[in-house]
Amino acid sequence: MFKHNEETKEEKKRRKQEKKEKKKRKRESIEPITAASSNNHDHHDQTENEVRRLNDDSQTNTSNDQIPFQKKVVSIMISLLPSAMGNVQKSIHTSMQAMLLKYSDSLGGVLLSFDNIQLDEKKNDGCYGNILNEMPHMHFFITCNVLVFNPSIGKSLTGVVNETFPSHVGVLVHELFNAMISAEFLRDSGFTFEADLNEWSKDDTMTPVAIGDSIKFTVEKMHECNGLISLEGKEPVIVE
């Protein structure tokens, strides 16, 4: 006598759908209710709010090595055209604003915020800038406090799944930075792609990877192009 324990395809599909709906109800039960007018907020305002929140988080978590944010004092050279000499302080501030949310080798990460800009009189000629190699720009050395996002290799990050494909799963980290986990690393961590359902799921629990799920991963690579970064992750774990 043989006991038949294998699920049919329809039973498997129904069970996974039930898990997906359960996860959706759980997310909806904890999400805050937002006013309809929030849809009218400018994307720049959302970015500023996110940067401010990250700044606050870094002040309370600076002792945690896994926190990918750094607050530090840096020295930077700002180059200004002669037309900017009418208001040097304002022009320097504008130049710093143009660096926001862009990766900088000199800063060691993506600039999220800055404050307390001061002219470095030791490196400048007093409060005056310098002309180098007969170029028209005036170069000013400044010091300021900065907050940078530094997703170094091997650091753990948590993001939200925003797309799934047979080749990879897309993740949005801190609502600002794009990351992806390739099919190779998903399979290495015990995930299987179900072609009929067009989704990834965990082999042992059959839990589907749905858009909106939180997922933790380890940074494997970082790519930078024109100041914009993207991450590749490994060792993914669904966060319940």
N, C-alpha and C positions, 0 to 999 in steps of 0.2 A: 504494500500500500504506500502510495506517495502522497505527501501533503503539498498542495499547490499554494505557495505564499507569494508568488510574483504578482505585483500590481499590474493591472492593465494600463494601457496608455491613457485611457480616459480617466481612470481613477487617479493616476499620477498627476495628470493635468489639473483635475478638480482639487486635489489636495494642495498643490502649489498655489492655485488661485485663492483658496481659502487662507493660506498663510499670507499671501500678498495683501488681501483685503484686511486681515487682522493687523498687519503692520501699518497699513494706511490709516485705519481707525485710531491706532495708537499715536501716530504722528499728529493727526488732527486734534486729538484730545489734549495735546500739550502745546500746540502752536498758539501763540497769542493772537487775539482778535485785533485786526488792524482796521482803521477807518478807510472808507472807500477813497477819501481824498488823498491817501498816501500814494496812489497811482500817479498823481500829478507832480510828485517830487522830482526834481531834476536829478539826473544820474550823478552829477558832480556833488550834489548835496549828500547823496547816499554814500559816495566815496569818502567825503569829508567825515561823515558820521562814523564810518567803519574805521578810518584811520584814527579818529579820536578814541574809539573803543579799544583798538589795539594798543594805543598809547597808554590808556588806563590799565589794561590787562598787564602790560609789561612792567608797570610800576609795582604791581602786587605779586609778580611771579618771577622776578629777576633771579631768584636763587635756583630755579629749576633749569637744569642744563638742556632739557628737551624743548624749552620755549624758544622758538626760532626768531626772537626779536632782541635787538641790542640797542641800548641807549648809551651814547658816548659823546665826548667832545672831540670835534675834528677840526683840522685846519685845511681850508680849501682856497684855491686861487680862482677868482672870478674875473673873466675878461669882458670889458665893456667897450663899446664903440664911442668915439668922441661925442656923438649925439646924446649919449646917456649922462654926460657930465653935469647936466643941469640939476639932477637930483641923484647923486651917487647911491645913497641909502636905499631909495625906492628901486633903482635899477638893479642893485644887488639882490634885493628881496624878490624882484620879478624873475631874475635868473635862477634863484633857488626854487621858486615855484615851478619853473619849467622842468626841474629835475624830479619833481614828485612822481612817485609810482614808476620810476625807471631805475633799472639796475646800474650801479656805478662801481667799477673796480676799486676806485679810490676810497669809497665809503664801505666797501665790503658787503654790499647788499642792495636791496631796493629801498630808496628813500621814502619813508611814510610821513614824517613830519620833521619840522625844525623850528628852533626858536633861539632867542638871545644871540643874534648876529652882532659880532664885534669886529672892528678893523684891527688887524694884527700889526700894530705900529712897529714892532721889532723887525718884521719882514718887509713892511712897506717903508717908504721914505716918510716916516711920521704918519700923517693921515692921508698922504698922497699915494697914488698908484705908480706903477712902473711901466716903462715902455721897453719892450724886448725886441731885439733884432730889427729895429726900424719899422716894425709893424704898427698900424694905426691904433690898435687896441690898447686900452689902459688896463693893467693887471693889478688887481687888489687881492691881497691875502686876508682872509677872514677866518675867524673861529666861530663855531656855533654848536649848539646841542642838537643832535639828530637822533631819530628813531629809525632803524633800518630792519627790514625783513631779510634774514640770513638763513635760507634753507640749505644748510650744508649737507654734503653727502653723508648718509648714515643716520640723519636725524629723523625722528618720527613726527608725522603730521596727520591731522584728521581733516577730512573734507566731506563734501556732499556729492553724491553721484548725480551727474547732470546728463549723461548719455551712455548708452551701452551698444556695443557693436561686436561682431564676432572677433574682430582684431584687437579690441581693447575696451576698457571702461574709462569714461571721462569723469574727472573729479574737479570740483571748484573748492579751493582752499581759502578760508576766511573771506569768502564772497568776493575775492579779488584776483586770485592766482589760479591759472589752469594747470592741471596735472592729468596724467594718464597712467593706467596700469595695463601693460600689454597682456595678450592672451597667454604668452609663455609663463609670465609670473603668476597669472591667475590659476593656471593649471598646476603650477608648482605648489600652490597653496591650497589645492583641493577643490578648485571650482571647475565646473563643466558648463559648456555652452549648449543650451537646448535650442536647436535650430527651429523646431516647430513652434516654440514660444518666443523665440528671438530674445533670449535672456540668459544670463549666467546664474548659476545656483551652486550652493555649497553641497558637495557630494554626500557628507555624512548626515546633514540635517535637511537637505533638499530646500533650504531657504533661498528664495530668489533674490538677486541683486536688483533692486528697483530704484528708479529715479527718485531722489529725495532721501535715500538711505545715507547714513553716516558711515564712513569707511576710514579705517586707520591704515597707514602704510609707511614704509621706510623709503626715504629719498635715495634713488639709485643714480639718477643723472639730472643735470640742470642745463637747459639750453637758453641762450640769450641772443636776441636779434633786435638791433636798434633800441636797446634799453628795455625791451619786453622779455620776460622770462616764461619758460614753461618747464614743468617737472615731469620726470618719469619715476614711478614708484614700484616697489616690490613688497612681498610679504603682506598682502592685503588681509584685513580682518574687518568683518562687518561689526559695527558698534550698535548694540541693541539699545 
